[in-house]
Amino acid sequence: MNYDIIVIGSGPGGYVTAIRASQLGFKTAIVERENLGGICLNWGCIPTKALLKSAQVFKYINHAEDFGLNKVEASFEFPNVVARSRGVANKMSKGIEFLMKKNKIDVIFGNAKVLKGKKIAVEKDGKTTEYSANNIIIATGARSRELPNLPQDEVKVIGYRQALTLPTQPKSMIVVGSGAIGVEFAYFYATMGTKVTVVEFMPNIVPVEDEEVSKHLEKSLKKAGIEVMTNASVESLDTSGEGVKANVKTANGNVTLEADIVLSAVGIAANVENIGLEEVGIQTDRGRVLVNEWYQTSVPGYYAIGDIIPTQALAHVASAEGITCVEKIKGLHVEPIDYGNIPGCTYCLPEIASVGLTEKQAKEKGYEIKVGKFPFSASGKATANGDVDGFVKVIFDAKYGEWLGCHMIGVGVTEMIAEAVAARKLETTGHEILKTVHPHPTLSEAVMEAVAAAYGEVIHI
């Protein structure tokens, strides 16, 4: 029962960490209380993308005439859409099971709690078993955050987990919060025919994005029939009737919204409770575990990665942190992660993808900047695809040519952002991007054209 490394949690942080540890020759075990793959594979990233794909196909079928095809009356059974999503998630979870076996990683199911002396206790079916390891890596992830005025009863007031598996499609829905989770579900349900209202506390939806991107998405969502309320907050809910009544505070006074269901998408809360942190002496701050640049906690031999530490709560971040952590434990030469070069993606339509500084942030940091934009309406590939909504925006330091930020909105942009991430990692300048030949016709040409626009050399606008 003694291991080199025990990982608690099998989400994208945990299972990737375990695989890399095994590759490095560590005797490794992983503990999971529910399903391999964690929230991301089972209740987050993957099943939501499956739902969104169904919505995209439904939209395409209903617009067959736009592509020169005969008009088709598309229909669907909502439970079948949900079932496909669950099938995709289950397939991916089984894939993680295969990877655990392939890499000779012991999988321990149950609720884990860290103990002093580099030990953990795993409870399952009333039985508790202790395991020890030279290194314990905590990757317990996060859950839907609940606000005091938005208690989730999982029936009328739900979180993302229930939103993935509703037995019937609601006729109307209020989505509270317009981050990635909020706008993705808003787009899905609205596209499938639900009347959706998004309520956002901040002045702009997707508030972490560049302001131009936020405003463009708001226009696109409104065009799709989604009502968007910014500078607004849900003060209270009344669930006593058949549906839900929401008392919403706005700049012009309070209004009452009515809907079948309210989806609370106001962020996440780290799973740091009841896992033994206090007993072991592992320090936390504001609900997150404190770590150094190698993910070592305040107690030697105990590490933490992913959504439970104060970094971006993204699957790819957790994976990168886990790999960095175990490679450092192995004694390899590794560099700390550059958290200023982490891509963010939102998968509604139009999609959003971004990395680096927004225009506002660059100005606040004192940079003299060059900004370039290229609309997909000028892209041959986007026009042929039948969707020209969106643009690519790039921001460069005028003095040295450093690529400060890249912000995209449009179909397929989540597949394009890695070019900017890699270029920024390699400290590529704007002029080097201009001399990098991009294939034609592709959506990726919009990146080159946006850079050209920043330097006054754009061809196609």
C-alpha positions in Angstrom: 0.0 0.0 0.0 3.0 2.3 -0.3 3.5 4.4 -3.5 5.9 6.9 -4.8 2.9 9.2 -5.8 -0.8 9.1 -4.9 -3.0 11.5 -6.8 -6.4 12.4 -5.3 -8.9 13.2 -8.0 -9.0 11.9 -11.6 -10.1 15.0 -13.6 -7.9 16.4 -16.3 -5.4 17.5 -13.6 -5.4 14.2 -11.7 -5.3 11.6 -14.5 -2.8 13.5 -16.6 -0.6 13.8 -13.5 -0.8 10.1 -12.8 0.0 9.1 -16.3 3.1 11.4 -16.5 4.2 10.1 -13.1 4.0 6.6 -14.3 5.9 7.5 -17.4 8.7 8.9 -15.2 8.9 5.6 -13.4 7.0 6.4 -10.2 4.8 3.7 -8.6 1.5 5.6 -8.9 -2.1 5.3 -7.6 -5.1 7.6 -8.2 -8.1 8.0 -6.0 -11.6 8.8 -7.4 -14.8 9.1 -5.6 -17.1 9.0 -8.6 -16.2 8.5 -12.3 -12.7 8.5 -13.9 -12.2 11.8 -15.8 -13.7 13.9 -13.1 -16.1 16.8 -13.7 -14.6 17.8 -17.0 -15.1 14.5 -18.8 -18.3 13.5 -17.1 -20.2 16.7 -16.2 -18.3 19.6 -17.8 -16.1 20.2 -20.8 -17.0 17.1 -22.9 -20.7 16.6 -22.5 -21.4 20.3 -22.9 -19.6 20.2 -26.2 -21.7 17.3 -27.3 -24.9 19.2 -26.5 -23.5 22.3 -28.4 -22.7 20.1 -31.4 -26.3 18.9 -31.5 -27.5 22.5 -31.4 -25.1 23.4 -34.2 -26.4 20.6 -36.4 -30.0 21.5 -35.6 -29.2 25.1 -36.7 -27.6 24.0 -39.9 -30.5 21.7 -40.8 -33.0 24.5 -40.2 -30.9 26.8 -42.5 -30.4 24.2 -45.3 -31.7 26.7 -47.9 -28.8 29.0 -47.1 -26.5 26.3 -48.6 -28.5 25.7 -51.7 -30.3 22.7 -50.3 -34.0 21.9 -50.1 -35.8 23.2 -47.0 -35.9 20.6 -44.2 -38.2 20.7 -41.2 -35.8 19.5 -38.4 -37.2 18.0 -35.2 -35.7 16.3 -32.2 -36.5 14.4 -29.0 -34.8 16.2 -26.1 -34.0 13.0 -24.2 -32.1 11.7 -27.2 -30.0 14.8 -27.4 -29.1 14.4 -23.7 -28.5 10.6 -24.2 -26.0 11.3 -26.9 -24.2 13.7 -24.7 -24.0 11.2 -21.9 -22.8 8.5 -24.3 -19.9 10.8 -25.4 -19.0 11.4 -21.7 -19.2 7.7 -20.8 -17.0 6.8 -23.8 -14.3 9.3 -22.7 -14.5 8.0 -19.1 -13.9 4.5 -20.3 -10.9 5.8 -22.3 -9.4 7.1 -19.1 -9.9 3.6 -17.5 -7.9 2.1 -20.4 -5.1 4.7 -20.0 -4.9 3.8 -16.3 -4.4 0.1 -17.1 -2.0 0.9 -19.9 0.2 2.9 -17.6 -0.1 0.4 -14.7 -1.7 3.0 -12.4 -3.6 1.6 -9.5 -7.2 3.0 -9.3 -8.7 3.3 -5.9 -12.4 4.3 -5.7 -13.7 6.1 -2.6 -13.6 9.3 -0.6 -10.0 10.3 0.2 -8.7 12.3 3.1 -5.1 13.4 3.6 -3.4 12.3 6.9 -0.2 13.4 8.6 2.9 11.4 7.8 2.3 11.3 4.0 -0.7 9.1 4.3 -4.3 9.1 3.0 -7.4 7.4 4.2 -9.9 6.2 1.6 -13.5 5.4 2.7 -15.8 3.3 0.6 -19.0 1.5 1.7 -18.2 2.2 5.4 -14.7 0.7 5.2 -11.6 2.9 5.5 -8.2 1.9 4.1 -4.9 3.8 4.6 -2.3 4.2 1.9 1.1 5.9 2.1 3.2 7.7 -0.5 6.4 9.7 -0.8 4.4 12.4 -2.5 0.6 13.2 -2.3 -0.9 15.4 -5.1 -4.3 16.8 -4.4 -6.4 17.5 -7.5 -10.0 17.4 -6.1 -11.4 20.0 -8.5 -14.4 22.2 -8.0 -18.2 22.3 -8.1 -20.9 24.8 -8.9 -20.8 27.8 -6.6 -24.0 28.6 -4.7 -24.9 32.1 -3.7 -27.1 32.6 -0.5 -29.8 34.2 -2.6 -29.7 31.5 -5.2 -29.9 28.2 -3.3 -30.0 25.3 -5.7 -32.8 22.8 -5.2 -31.7 20.9 -8.4 -35.2 21.0 -9.8 -36.2 24.6 -10.4 -32.9 26.2 -9.5 -30.1 24.2 -11.0 -26.3 24.1 -11.6 -24.4 23.0 -14.6 -24.7 19.3 -13.6 -28.5 19.3 -13.7 -28.5 21.4 -16.9 -26.8 18.5 -18.7 -29.4 16.0 -17.8 -32.8 17.7 -17.6 -35.5 15.1 -18.4 -37.5 17.6 -20.4 -36.6 20.8 -22.2 -37.8 23.9 -20.4 -39.9 26.4 -22.3 -38.1 29.2 -20.6 -34.9 29.6 -18.6 -33.1 32.4 -16.7 -29.3 32.0 -16.8 -27.6 33.9 -13.9 -24.0 34.6 -14.9 -22.5 35.0 -18.4 -19.1 33.4 -18.1 -18.2 30.4 -20.3 -20.7 28.1 -18.6 -23.5 30.5 -18.6 -23.3 31.6 -22.3 -22.7 28.0 -23.5 -25.9 26.7 -21.9 -27.8 29.9 -22.9 -26.8 29.3 -26.5 -27.6 25.6 -26.4 -31.1 25.9 -24.9 -32.0 28.9 -27.0 -31.0 27.2 -30.2 -33.1 24.2 -29.3 -36.1 26.5 -28.7 -36.1 27.5 -25.1 -36.7 31.2 -24.3 -33.6 32.3 -22.5 -32.7 35.4 -20.5 -29.1 36.0 -19.3 -28.6 38.1 -16.2 -25.0 39.5 -15.7 -23.8 41.6 -12.8 -21.0 43.2 -14.7 -21.3 45.8 -17.5 -20.4 43.3 -20.2 -21.1 39.6 -20.7 -18.1 37.2 -20.7 -16.5 40.0 -18.6 -12.9 38.5 -18.7 -12.8 39.0 -22.5 -11.7 42.0 -24.5 -14.5 44.6 -24.5 -15.0 44.5 -28.2 -15.4 40.7 -28.1 -17.9 41.0 -25.3 -20.0 43.5 -27.1 -19.9 41.6 -30.3 -21.1 38.4 -28.5 -23.9 40.3 -26.9 -25.2 41.4 -30.3 -24.9 37.9 -31.7 -26.8 36.4 -28.7 -29.5 39.0 -29.0 -29.8 38.3 -32.7 -30.3 34.6 -31.8 -33.2 35.6 -29.7 -31.5 35.6 -26.3 -32.4 38.4 -23.9 -29.3 39.8 -22.2 -29.4 42.0 -19.1 -26.1 43.5 -17.9 -25.5 45.6 -14.8 -28.2 43.4 -13.3 -28.4 41.0 -10.3 -30.9 38.5 -9.1 -31.8 39.6 -5.6 -34.2 36.8 -4.7 -36.1 33.9 -6.1 -39.7 32.7 -5.5 -40.1 29.0 -6.3 -43.5 28.5 -4.6 -45.4 28.5 -7.9 -45.3 26.3 -10.9 -42.2 28.0 -12.2 -39.7 30.5 -10.8 -40.0 34.2 -10.2 -36.8 36.2 -10.1 -36.5 39.6 -8.5 -33.8 41.3 -10.6 -32.2 44.6 -9.7 -31.3 46.8 -12.6 -30.1 50.4 -13.1 -33.7 51.4 -13.8 -35.2 49.6 -10.8 -36.3 46.1 -9.9 -38.1 43.9 -12.4 -39.6 40.4 -12.0 -38.7 37.7 -14.5 -40.6 34.5 -14.8 -39.3 31.2 -16.1 -39.6 27.4 -15.8 -36.0 27.1 -14.5 -33.1 29.2 -13.3 -29.6 28.1 -14.1 -27.1 29.4 -11.6 -23.8 29.9 -13.5 -22.0 32.2 -11.1 -18.7 30.4 -10.9 -17.2 27.5 -9.0 -16.2 26.6 -5.5 -13.1 24.5 -4.8 -13.5 21.1 -3.2 -11.3 21.7 -0.2 -13.7 20.8 2.6 -13.5 17.5 4.5 -10.3 16.3 2.9 -8.0 16.7 5.9 -6.2 19.9 5.0 -6.7 21.5 8.4 -5.6 18.4 10.3 -2.4 18.1 8.2 -1.7 21.8 8.4 -2.0 22.6 4.7 -2.6 26.4 4.4 -5.5 27.8 2.4 -6.6 31.3 1.6 -10.1 32.3 0.5 -11.1 28.7 -0.3 -7.9 27.9 -2.3 -4.8 25.9 -1.3 -1.6 27.9 -1.3 1.3 26.5 -3.3 4.6 27.6 -4.6 5.6 27.6 -8.3 6.1 23.9 -8.2 2.7 23.2 -6.5 4.3 22.3 -3.1 1.9 23.2 -0.3 2.9 24.5 3.1 3.6 20.9 4.2 6.5 19.0 2.5 5.4 16.0 0.5 1.9 17.4 -0.2 1.1 19.1 -3.5 -2.0 20.7 -5.0 -3.0 21.5 -8.6 -6.0 22.5 -10.7 -9.2 24.2 -9.5 -8.3 24.1 -5.8 -5.3 26.5 -6.2 -5.5 30.3 -7.1 -4.8 29.8 -10.8 -7.2 29.8 -13.8 -9.8 27.1 -13.3 -9.3 25.5 -16.7 -8.8 21.8 -17.6 -5.7 22.5 -19.7 -4.2 24.5 -16.8 -4.7 21.7 -14.4 -3.1 19.2 -16.8 -0.1 21.5 -17.3 0.3 22.0 -13.6 0.3 18.3 -12.9 2.9 17.5 -15.5 5.1 20.4 -14.2 4.6 19.1 -10.6 5.7 15.5 -11.2 8.6 16.5 -13.5 9.9 18.7 -10.8 9.6 15.9 -8.2 11.5 13.7 -10.6 14.3 16.3 -10.7 13.9 17.2 -14.4 14.8 20.7 -15.6 11.4 22.4 -15.9 10.2 26.0 -16.2 7.4 27.5 -14.1 4.1 27.9 -16.1 3.5 31.3 -17.6 0.0 32.1 -16.5 0.0 35.1 -18.8 0.0 32.8 -21.8 -3.0 30.6 -21.0 -5.6 30.4 -23.7 -9.3 30.7 -22.8 -12.1 29.3 -24.9 -15.9 29.6 -24.9 -17.8 27.3 -27.1 -21.1 29.0 -27.8 -21.7 30.3 -31.4 -19.9 32.4 -32.3 -17.1 30.9 -30.3 -14.6 32.9 -28.3 -10.9 32.3 -28.0 -8.3 34.5 -26.4 -4.8 34.7 -24.9 -2.7 37.5 -23.3 -3.7 41.0 -22.5 -6.9 42.8 -23.6 -6.5 46.2 -25.2 -7.6 47.8 -22.0 -5.1 45.8 -19.9 -2.3 46.6 -22.3 -3.0 50.4 -22.0 -3.2 50.2 -18.2 0.2 48.6 -18.2 1.6 51.5 -20.0 2.3 49.9 -23.4 2.2 51.9 -26.6 0.3 49.5 -28.8 -0.6 48.6 -32.3 -4.0 47.0 -32.8 -5.2 45.1 -35.8 -8.6 43.6 -36.6 -9.8 41.4 -39.5 -13.5 40.6 -39.9 -14.5 37.1 -41.0 -16.8 38.9 -43.5 -13.7 39.4 -45.6 -12.6 35.8 -45.3 -13.2 33.6 -48.3 -13.3 30.4 -46.2 -15.8 31.9 -43.7 -18.0 33.1 -46.6 -17.9 29.6 -48.1 -18.8 28.1 -44.7 -21.8 30.3 -44.6 -21.0 32.0 -41.3 -19.0 35.3 -41.3 -20.0 36.5 -37.8 -16.9 37.6 -35.9 -13.3 38.8 -36.2 -9.7 38.4 -35.1 -8.1 41.1 -33.0 -4.4 41.3 -32.2 -2.5 43.6 -29.9 1.3 44.3 -30.3 3.8 46.4 -28.3 4.7 49.2 -30.8 8.3 49.5 -29.6 9.5 45.9 -29.7 6.8 44.0 -31.6 5.9 41.7 -28.7 2.6 40.0 -29.3 0.7 41.2 -26.2 -2.8 39.7 -26.9 -5.0 37.9 -29.4 -8.8 37.8 -29.2 -11.1 36.0 -31.6 -14.8 35.5 -32.0 -16.3 33.4 -34.7 -17.0 29.8 -35.8 -13.9 27.6 -35.3 -11.7 30.1 -33.5 -11.1 27.8 -30.5 -9.1 25.6 -33.0 -7.1 28.7 -34.1 -5.9 30.2 -30.8 -3.0 27.8 -30.4 -1.1 29.7 -33.1 -1.0 32.8 -31.0 -0.1 30.8 -27.8 2.8 29.1 -29.5 4.0 32.3 -31.1 3.9 34.2 -27.8 5.8 31.3 -26.1 8.5 31.6 -28.7 8.5 35.4 -28.4 7.5 35.8 -32.0 7.1 39.4 -33.3 4.4 40.8 -35.5 6.7 41.0 -38.5 7.6 37.3 -38.1 3.9 36.4 -38.2 3.5 38.5 -41.4 6.3 36.5 -43.1 4.7 33.2 -42.0 2.8 31.9 -45.0 -0.7 30.9 -44.1 -2.7 28.4 -46.3 -5.5 29.7 -48.4 -8.4 29.5 -48.1 -8.5 29.0 -44.3 -9.9 30.7 -41.3 -6.4 31.0 -40.0 -5.6 33.5 -42.6 -7.6 36.0 -40.5 -4.8 35.9 -37.9 -2.2 36.9 -40.5 -4.5 39.6 -41.9 -5.2 41.0 -38.4 -1.5 41.3 -37.8 -1.1 42.9 -41.2 -3.8 45.4 -40.2 -1.9 46.3 -37.1 1.2 47.2 -39.2 -0.7 48.9 -42.0 -0.1 46.2 -44.5 -3.5 44.4 -44.7 -4.5 43.2 -48.1 -8.1 42.1 -48.1 -9.9 44.9 -46.3 
